[in-house]
Amino acid sequence: MQVALEDYAWAAGVGTELANTTAEVWRGEDHLPDPAAVVAFADLHGGHSGAEGVPGALPELARRAGTADLHAVHALRTTVRDLIDRPERDRLIAGATALTLPARGATLAPDPAQRNRTRWAVALPAGATIAEALSVVCGLGILGVVQVLGEQRFRRCGAPTCRGVFIDTTRPGRRRYCMPGLCGNRINVANHRARRAAARDRRTGSA
């Protein structure tokens, strides 16, 4: 399995999604409760070209996972969450570098999207676990964002009642929510209800 360095945005997205699987974010429901959930996570987030080299590399590794691997993934997400929560530049670099240690180093690899083009990538050794693979992915994502976009892109969710975090890799850098489709919609619904209530109160007061 190889992870391309230029695919830091995808890798950072995997880190965001992993950090937000905790019971803390989901108000009591852990979204990675067992190895089967790790497989589902890998199926959902592992199909990008950044994890190329072996078809379905992350899902394939996840399907070999047992209880010990599940605990290792849980430990990894705690580490990733801690880095996002306290995004000092030196701390991010040191922590993310440590996450990439299972990799064998960088090499030039063929770019599957463009013929006769190569790109920098890191490879995992044979026998790597799903936790090691996700560790490398998250580490490279964090390092790429720090280098290209800056440490201000590591944020907590802007929804008042949400405990989620995220790494903003959007071009304008204006993302506000860990899960825009969920947290953003909740805010919009709450604001809409507040406006309706205010309008109703004004009508009642003027009657």
N, C-alpha and C positions, 0 to 999 in steps of 0.2 A: 504493500500500500504506500502510495506517495501523496504528499500534500503540497500543493504549489504555494510558494510564498506570496504570489500576487493575489491569491484568493483569500486574503485576510478578512474581507467583508463577510464572506460566507462563514469562515471559521469563527469570527467574532459572533455571528448570529447563532452558531451552535453553542458557544459559550453562554450567550444570553438565555437561550432556551433551556440549557441545562441548569443554570442558576435558578431559573424560575419554576423548577419542578417540585420545590420543597413544600411541605405542609404549611410552612409559615406564609408562603405566597397564596396558597389555595385554601387558607383558613381551615386547616385541619386535615386536608386530604393530600397525602404524598402521591405525586404523579409518577414516581419510580418505585413502587412498592415491592417489585419482584423482578426476576430476570426477564420475564415476558414483557414487562413494561420497558425494559432497556432495549429489547428487540424492536418494539414499536417505535421508540424514540429514534433508534438508528435507521429504521425504515423511512421515517418521516424526514430526517435531517441529513441522511448520509448519501443521497443520490446525486449530489453536486459534483461537477468535474474536479473540484478541489480534492476529493478523495478518490482519485482515479488510480489506475494501475491494476486493480483487481475489481472486476464487476461487482458492485454491491459490497465494497470492502467493509464499511462499518457494519451493515446488517449481518454480513457473514461472521465477523468477529463477535457480534452481539449474540448470535445464535449458539456460540460455544460457551457463553457465560454461565457461571454457577453462582452460588451464594457469595463466595469470596469476591468474585468480580463485581457483584452488586454492591457490596460494602466498599470496594475500591472506587466505584463510580460515585457513591454517596460522599466519600471523603473528597473526591475531586471537585464535586459541585460546591462543597463547603469552601474549598480553597478559592475557586473561581468567584464565588459570591463575596468572599472577604476581599479579594482584589478589587472588585467593582465598587464595593462599599467604601474603600479607602484608597482612592486612585492617585496617590502621590507618584510622580514619574519614576523615581528611582525604585520605589517599592514595586511598581507594576513591572518594570523591566526585570528586576531580580526574580520576582515570583513567576512571571511568564517564562523566563529562561529556564527556571527549574522544571516547569511543566514540559518543556521540550526535550528533557534529558533522555526519554526512551528512544528518540530518533537517532539515526546513524550519521547525521550530518547532511549538509546541503550538496546537491549535485545538479547538473543540467539534465533535464529530461525532455522528451518530445512533447510538444504542445498538441493535445488532441484536437484543439479548435482550429489550428492553422498548420498547414502542411509545411514542412521544411523549417519549422520554427521551434526553438527550444525555450524553456523557462526554468527558473530555479525552483527546486522542490526538495523536500526532505523525505526520507523513506524510513519506514518502520521495519525492524528485523522480522524474519520469520518467527512465528510463535508469539507475536505480540498479542496482548489482551485488549479487550474493548476499552478498558479503563486507560491503558497506555495510549491507545489510538486517540481517544477523546482528549487526553491530556495534551498530546502534541497539537491536535487541532486547536484547542482552546489557547494554548500557549502562543502559537503562531498568530492566531487572531488578535490576541491582546497586543503582542509586539508590533504587528502591522498597524494597528490603529494608533498606538502611541507614536510610532514613527511618522505615519502619513497624516493623521488627523489631530493627534494631541490627546493628553490625558483628560481634558474637559469633556470628552465624548463618553466618559463612564459616569452613569447617572442613576439616580433612584427614580422610580415612577412618579409622575406628576399628579396622579390621582390620590386624593387625600387619604383614602382608606386602603390603598394598595401597598403591599410590602415588597413589590417586585423591583427589579433593577434591569438595566439594559446598557448595551454598548451601541451608541448611535453611529452608524456608518453611512447615513444618508448624506447626499452631497451638500445640502444647505446646513445640515447639523441642527435642525430644529425639532427633532423628535422629542415628544414629551412623555410618552407612555411606554411601559414595558410590553404591553400587548395592545396596540392601538385599536384593533377591532373590538376588544373587550373593554379595556379601561377607558378608552376614548369615547366609546358609545355610552358607557355608564355616566360619564361626565356630561355628555350632550343631553341624555335623558333627564338627569338631575337638573341641569340648567333650564331645560324646556319646562319641566314641572314648576320650577321656581318662578319662571316668567309668567306662567299661567296663573299661579297662585297670587302673584303680585297684581296681575291684571284684574283678577277676580276681587281682590281686596279693594282695589281702586274703585271698581264698579259698585261694590257694596257700600263703600264709604261715601260715594257721591249720590247714592239713591236716597 
